């Protein structure tokens, strides 16, 4: 799942808590140019750790607004009527009508941008406040049933204990993904040292982000102590130097796909996304609180709203 803003159904902006210290923009005034405000907003998104996908989408949406309004437009001159005309122009006059999903996201962009200007005191009134937002439900991801999870675990255990050609990697990989729900990109850059086994009864794994924009995604997650035996066998077999999985992410996908085939799971392809969502739904069903699950998945408050709704739907709630 990309981390774009959720498509919300009301006029509030979940997750857009304004921090007066970090959000203040003294260089902007009500008579500032729209172009200047967009530039300041991009810097704000970077400071707040918005994902690259979100920043890119917002930048493109606001670029279209600048074309419609003209960069010479002053912030105090932009009204609700202007924004309504802008949305109509995009749909019927621009020559490139957007899909319902894209339109909903662009409405969200307007709401977040002008809410930010209003909440930081740059403009007295929010011209996007009364624009009606609507929700577009995207297709639910696929997850594994519990019996399929059990089959996968058994297959990977058989792989682990095979008399002729034992392989610890499938079991270790599957266990880590089911226990942590980490992304493929996070798994691929795991370092050997980032599994902390200093307390064997409560080992932990560090999911690390070096980019300062994403430090809020860095997190420590608990692991089941039973994983350490498989880890030892894996380390003895593969002897990784720095990265825990010293292979390409594509190779790891092949391992998961082969495990799914051995488990005779035919209705879906076993991969990172499937296991990430399966892990999240299992945690939810076990009673994990929303905030704890959000932090475990490394998601911002902005992206959590849509994700949490999908998890609830997948869990049958």
C-alpha positions as a Python dict, from the first residue, in 0.01 Angstrom:
ca = {
    (1, 'X'): (0, 0, 0),
    (2, 'X'): (139, 350, -94),
    (3, 'X'): (121, 606, 180),
    (4, 'X'): (-102, 863, 17),
    (5, 'X'): (-356, 1052, 222),
    (6, 'X'): (-673, 856, 293),
    (7, 'X'): (-993, 947, 115),
    (8, 'X'): (-1196, 1090, 400),
    (9, 'X'): (-1569, 1138, 419),
    (10, 'X'): (-1591, 1445, 642),
    (11, 'X'): (-1445, 1794, 654),
    (12, 'X'): (-1184, 1726, 923),
    (13, 'X'): (-830, 1627, 840),
    (14, 'X'): (-731, 1326, 1054),
    (15, 'X'): (-365, 1319, 1145),
    (16, 'X'): (-309, 1683, 1052),
    (17, 'X'): (-244, 1803, 1405),
    (18, 'X'): (-71, 2140, 1370),
    (19, 'X'): (233, 2192, 1588),
    (20, 'X'): (263, 2571, 1635),
    (21, 'X'): (640, 2545, 1677),
    (22, 'X'): (720, 2340, 1368),
    (23, 'X'): (429, 2459, 1153),
    (24, 'X'): (461, 2835, 1195),
    (25, 'X'): (534, 3008, 865),
    (26, 'X'): (610, 3374, 952),
    (27, 'X'): (725, 3447, 594),
    (28, 'X'): (371, 3394, 464),
    (29, 'X'): (90, 3644, 494),
    (30, 'X'): (-262, 3663, 358),
    (31, 'X'): (-132, 3876, 73),
    (32, 'X'): (143, 3624, -15),
    (33, 'X'): (138, 3460, -356),
    (34, 'X'): (-9, 3113, -399),
    (35, 'X'): (323, 2995, -549),
    (36, 'X'): (511, 3100, -234),
    (37, 'X'): (262, 2919, -10),
    (38, 'X'): (293, 2597, -212),
    (39, 'X'): (672, 2611, -180),
    (40, 'X'): (647, 2660, 199),
    (41, 'X'): (398, 2374, 222),
    (42, 'X'): (636, 2137, 44),
    (43, 'X'): (906, 2220, 300),
    (44, 'X'): (655, 2162, 579),
    (45, 'X'): (567, 1816, 442),
    (46, 'X'): (934, 1721, 433),
    (47, 'X'): (987, 1839, 793),
    (48, 'X'): (685, 1643, 912),
    (49, 'X'): (803, 1322, 748),
    (50, 'X'): (536, 1283, 482),
    (51, 'X'): (615, 992, 249),
    (52, 'X'): (770, 1056, -92),
    (53, 'X'): (448, 936, -258),
    (54, 'X'): (234, 1179, -59),
    (55, 'X'): (465, 1473, -126),
    (56, 'X'): (475, 1394, -497),
    (57, 'X'): (95, 1362, -520),
    (58, 'X'): (34, 1685, -328),
    (59, 'X'): (293, 1870, -536),
    (60, 'X'): (126, 1759, -859),
    (61, 'X'): (-223, 1844, -735),
    (62, 'X'): (-119, 2191, -623),
    (63, 'X'): (67, 2246, -950),
    (64, 'X'): (-264, 2202, -1132),
    (65, 'X'): (-426, 2449, -892),
    (66, 'X'): (-152, 2701, -967),
    (67, 'X'): (-217, 2662, -1340),
    (68, 'X'): (-586, 2728, -1286),
    (69, 'X'): (-548, 3018, -1042),
    (70, 'X'): (-230, 3172, -1189),
    (71, 'X'): (77, 3207, -968),
    (72, 'X'): (-6, 3575, -926),
    (73, 'X'): (-312, 3491, -714),
    (74, 'X'): (-296, 3615, -356),
    (75, 'X'): (-395, 3375, -76),
    (76, 'X'): (-657, 3616, 62),
    (77, 'X'): (-827, 3629, -279),
    (78, 'X'): (-889, 3253, -305),
    (79, 'X'): (-1247, 3166, -215),
    (80, 'X'): (-1465, 2859, -196),
    (81, 'X'): (-1614, 2959, -533),
    (82, 'X'): (-1267, 2952, -690),
    (83, 'X'): (-1200, 2602, -558),
    (84, 'X'): (-1541, 2478, -669),
    (85, 'X'): (-1477, 2615, -1018),
    (86, 'X'): (-1133, 2453, -1011),
    (87, 'X'): (-1283, 2111, -940),
    (88, 'X'): (-1542, 2154, -1214),
    (89, 'X'): (-1271, 2268, -1457),
    (90, 'X'): (-1065, 1958, -1383),
    (91, 'X'): (-1361, 1732, -1454),
    (92, 'X'): (-1516, 1890, -1761),
    (93, 'X'): (-1297, 2159, -1916),
    (94, 'X'): (-935, 2061, -1869),
    (95, 'X'): (-958, 1788, -2133),
    (96, 'X'): (-815, 1525, -1899),
    (97, 'X'): (-1092, 1421, -1661),
    (98, 'X'): (-962, 1235, -1359),
    (99, 'X'): (-1099, 921, -1201),
    (100, 'X'): (-1321, 934, -894),
    (101, 'X'): (-1030, 815, -680),
    (102, 'X'): (-798, 1087, -814),
    (103, 'X'): (-1063, 1355, -770),
    (104, 'X'): (-1117, 1249, -410),
    (105, 'X'): (-745, 1269, -342),
    (106, 'X'): (-723, 1615, -499),
    (107, 'X'): (-1006, 1732, -276),
    (108, 'X'): (-807, 1599, 18),
    (109, 'X'): (-504, 1792, -106),
    (110, 'X'): (-702, 2117, -111),
    (111, 'X'): (-839, 2051, 237),
    (112, 'X'): (-500, 1973, 389),
    (113, 'X'): (-323, 2265, 220),
    (114, 'X'): (-578, 2533, 310),
    (115, 'X'): (-637, 2387, 657),
    (116, 'X'): (-263, 2422, 717),
    (117, 'X'): (-270, 2786, 604),
    (118, 'X'): (-571, 2860, 822),
    (119, 'X'): (-450, 2677, 1133),
    (120, 'X'): (-112, 2853, 1119),
    (121, 'X'): (-283, 3191, 1102),
    (122, 'X'): (-183, 3283, 747),
    (123, 'X'): (-544, 3315, 625),
    (124, 'X'): (-847, 3408, 833),
    (125, 'X'): (-1088, 3169, 662),
    (126, 'X'): (-1045, 2824, 510),
    (127, 'X'): (-1187, 2830, 154),
    (128, 'X'): (-1178, 2449, 129),
    (129, 'X'): (-1371, 2388, 449),
    (130, 'X'): (-1713, 2356, 281),
    (131, 'X'): (-1600, 2145, -12),
    (132, 'X'): (-1779, 1811, 15),
    (133, 'X'): (-1541, 1520, 39),
    (134, 'X'): (-1643, 1172, -62),
    (135, 'X'): (-1495, 831, -4),
    (136, 'X'): (-1381, 591, -271),
    (137, 'X'): (-1331, 243, -137),
    (138, 'X'): (-1037, 67, -291),
    (139, 'X'): (-1031, -309, -329),
    (140, 'X'): (-938, -501, -19),
    (141, 'X'): (-602, -675, -15),
    (142, 'X'): (-594, -1054, 7),
    (143, 'X'): (-494, -1229, 326),
    (144, 'X'): (-431, -1586, 430),
    (145, 'X'): (-685, -1790, 622),
    (146, 'X'): (-564, -1942, 948),
    (147, 'X'): (-553, -2292, 801),
    (148, 'X'): (-337, -2159, 518),
    (149, 'X'): (-101, -1995, 768),
    (150, 'X'): (-71, -2330, 946),
    (151, 'X'): (5, -2508, 617),
    (152, 'X'): (275, -2252, 533),
    (153, 'X'): (438, -2288, 873),
    (154, 'X'): (439, -2669, 848),
    (155, 'X'): (589, -2660, 498),
    (156, 'X'): (864, -2422, 609),
    (157, 'X'): (932, -2638, 916),
    (158, 'X'): (969, -2942, 689),
    (159, 'X'): (1214, -2736, 483),
    (160, 'X'): (1402, -2647, 800),
    (161, 'X'): (1427, -3010, 914),
    (162, 'X'): (1479, -3178, 576),
    (163, 'X'): (1731, -3463, 619),
    (164, 'X'): (1883, -3433, 274),
    (165, 'X'): (1882, -3059, 210),
    (166, 'X'): (1770, -2853, 511),
    (167, 'X'): (1706, -2483, 450),
    (168, 'X'): (1639, -2244, 739),
    (169, 'X'): (1572, -1936, 528),
    (170, 'X'): (1203, -1999, 439),
    (171, 'X'): (1103, -2061, 800),
    (172, 'X'): (1299, -1765, 936),
    (173, 'X'): (1162, -1533, 668),
    (174, 'X'): (802, -1646, 717),
    (175, 'X'): (829, -1620, 1096),
    (176, 'X'): (969, -1268, 1082),
    (177, 'X'): (698, -1148, 845),
    (178, 'X'): (410, -1303, 1039),
    (179, 'X'): (543, -1172, 1370),
    (180, 'X'): (632, -818, 1257),
    (181, 'X'): (431, -742, 940),
    (182, 'X'): (733, -556, 801),
    (183, 'X'): (751, -438, 440),
    (184, 'X'): (969, -599, 174),
    (185, 'X'): (1197, -293, 166),
    (186, 'X'): (1239, -311, 545),
    (187, 'X'): (1314, -682, 537),
    (188, 'X'): (1568, -647, 258),
    (189, 'X'): (1785, -402, 452),
    (190, 'X'): (1780, -581, 788),
    (191, 'X'): (2124, -615, 942),
    (192, 'X'): (2231, -925, 1133),
    (193, 'X'): (2296, -711, 1440),
    (194, 'X'): (1943, -572, 1437),
    (195, 'X'): (1804, -886, 1595),
    (196, 'X'): (1868, -827, 1965),
    (197, 'X'): (1901, -1155, 2150),
    (198, 'X'): (2059, -1016, 2466),
    (199, 'X'): (1748, -1134, 2649),
    (200, 'X'): (1678, -1479, 2497),
    (201, 'X'): (1328, -1500, 2644),
    (202, 'X'): (1224, -1169, 2488),
    (203, 'X'): (1427, -1103, 2171),
    (204, 'X'): (1358, -792, 1963),
    (205, 'X'): (1414, -673, 1611),
    (206, 'X'): (1503, -319, 1508),
    (207, 'X'): (1342, -189, 1190),
    (208, 'X'): (1562, 105, 1103),
    (209, 'X'): (1528, 411, 880),
    (210, 'X'): (1841, 618, 831),
    (211, 'X'): (1669, 897, 635),
    (212, 'X'): (1578, 1168, 888),
    (213, 'X'): (1245, 1220, 711),
    (214, 'X'): (1138, 870, 813),
    (215, 'X'): (1283, 835, 1160),
    (216, 'X'): (926, 807, 1292),
    (217, 'X'): (910, 470, 1113),
    (218, 'X'): (1206, 331, 1309),
    (219, 'X'): (1074, 87, 1565),
    (220, 'X'): (1165, -206, 1792),
    (221, 'X'): (933, -504, 1777),
    (222, 'X'): (923, -814, 2000),
    (223, 'X'): (991, -1159, 1858),
    (224, 'X'): (888, -1500, 1986),
    (225, 'X'): (1187, -1668, 2154),
    (226, 'X'): (1134, -1985, 1948),
    (227, 'X'): (1264, -1797, 1643),
    (228, 'X'): (1620, -1797, 1779),
    (229, 'X'): (1681, -2167, 1704),
    (230, 'X'): (1587, -2112, 1339),
    (231, 'X'): (1801, -1798, 1335),
    (232, 'X'): (2104, -1992, 1461),
    (233, 'X'): (2055, -2260, 1196),
    (234, 'X'): (2017, -1992, 929),
    (235, 'X'): (2330, -1805, 1037),
    (236, 'X'): (2532, -2127, 1039),
    (237, 'X'): (2401, -2221, 694),
    (238, 'X'): (2418, -1889, 506),
    (239, 'X'): (2687, -1705, 706),
    (240, 'X'): (2558, -1356, 619),
    (241, 'X'): (2818, -1084, 659),
    (242, 'X'): (2619, -764, 707),
    (243, 'X'): (2264, -796, 578),
    (244, 'X'): (2053, -1070, 736),
    (245, 'X'): (1918, -1177, 397),
    (246, 'X'): (2218, -1139, 170),
    (247, 'X'): (2020, -1168, -154),
    (248, 'X'): (1790, -956, -367),
    (249, 'X'): (1431, -881, -262),
    (250, 'X'): (1320, -1069, -573),
    (251, 'X'): (1489, -1383, -443),
    (252, 'X'): (1299, -1349, -117),
    (253, 'X'): (977, -1322, -318),
    (254, 'X'): (1069, -1647, -492),
    (255, 'X'): (1116, -1815, -153),
    (256, 'X'): (770, -1707, -37),
    (257, 'X'): (610, -1804, -367),
    (258, 'X'): (769, -2150, -352),
    (259, 'X'): (648, -2193, 7),
    (260, 'X'): (295, -2111, -106),
    (261, 'X'): (317, -2368, -387),
    (262, 'X'): (449, -2637, -152),
    (263, 'X'): (161, -2559, 85),
    (264, 'X'): (-79, -2598, -212),
    (265, 'X'): (-222, -2247, -165),
    (266, 'X'): (-371, -2179, -507),
    (267, 'X'): (-619, -1894, -458),
    (268, 'X'): (-347, -1631, -409),
    (269, 'X'): (27, -1581, -443),
    (270, 'X'): (210, -1573, -113),
    (271, 'X'): (422, -1260, -94),
    (272, 'X'): (527, -974, 131),
    (273, 'X'): (207, -770, 96),
    (274, 'X'): (-16, -1070, 167),
    (275, 'X'): (183, -1157, 479),
    (276, 'X'): (194, -794, 598),
    (277, 'X'): (-184, -765, 585),
    (278, 'X'): (-230, -1114, 730),
    (279, 'X'): (-8, -1022, 1023),
    (280, 'X'): (-199, -699, 1086),
    (281, 'X'): (-540, -868, 1078),
    (282, 'X'): (-422, -1143, 1313),
    (283, 'X'): (-293, -881, 1559),
    (284, 'X'): (-623, -694, 1537),
    (285, 'X'): (-823, -1011, 1603),
    (286, 'X'): (-600, -1082, 1903),
    (287, 'X'): (-704, -749, 2052),
    (288, 'X'): (-406, -525, 1975),
    (289, 'X'): (-502, -161, 2022),
    (290, 'X'): (-518, 64, 1718),
    (291, 'X'): (-232, 291, 1821),
    (292, 'X'): (-6, -2, 1902),
    (293, 'X'): (-84, -164, 1567),
    (294, 'X'): (-26, 164, 1382),
    (295, 'X'): (316, 200, 1540),
    (296, 'X'): (397, -165, 1476),
    (297, 'X'): (323, -120, 1105),
    (298, 'X'): (529, 200, 1093),
    (299, 'X'): (243, 410, 958),
    (300, 'X'): (172, 780, 1002),
    (301, 'X'): (-156, 893, 1153),
    (302, 'X'): (-255, 1022, 812),
    (303, 'X'): (-224, 688, 636),
    (304, 'X'): (-358, 487, 931),
    (305, 'X'): (-723, 586, 881),
    (306, 'X'): (-764, 404, 550),
    (307, 'X'): (-544, 114, 663),
    (308, 'X'): (-737, 63, 987),
    (309, 'X'): (-1067, 61, 797),
    (310, 'X'): (-935, -211, 566),
    (311, 'X'): (-807, -417, 858),
    (312, 'X'): (-1148, -400, 1025),
    (313, 'X'): (-1322, -502, 705),
    (314, 'X'): (-1081, -791, 653),
    (315, 'X'): (-1141, -900, 1012),
    (316, 'X'): (-1514, -904, 945),
    (317, 'X'): (-1600, -614, 1177),
}
